[in-house]
Amino acid sequence: MTVQAILESKGRYIYSVEPDERLSAAVKTLAERRVGAVLVMRGARLDGILSERDIVRVLADRGPAALEQPVHTVMTHDVVSCRQTDLVGSIMEVMTNSKFRHLPVLDGDRVVGLISIGDIVKWRLSEYEHEQQALHDYIKSA
């Protein structure tokens, strides 16, 4: 299965913040949207990604005053991304080895989605259920 298939089943909505927004505004977006990361976009261009881990790290280092900083001072700048045509298995490997929980999905330079480890786990569970049902049906017909 490809990343595109997962995006089609879950939706392609993208939550984003501006690089110059205060970190406190980004935290509010994460909480309201109940997501673990937001893309940092300058217009249509991907500038970075801001995750809960980034926020925890800066709060541990600088305390509550960090919430007044602009997002671009906290975000991950060198974003690892994937393509719609990538196979889910290869994305699982990248996410596991790099300890990423979110990957932006690009079509050329255009952001078309965000895939999370939760999306992949949900897909794998569905795949296992289908395999189990197929085996059950096969055994029952034998």
PyMOL commands that set and color helices and strands:
alter all, ss='L'
color gray80, all
select helices_A, chain A and resi 3-10+23-33+52-68+71-73+88-98+117-141
alter helices_A, ss='H'
color red, helices_A
select strands_A, chain A and resi 16-17+37-42+45-51+82-83+102-107+110-116
alter strands_A, ss='S'
color yellow, strands_A
deselect
rebuild
show_as cartoon
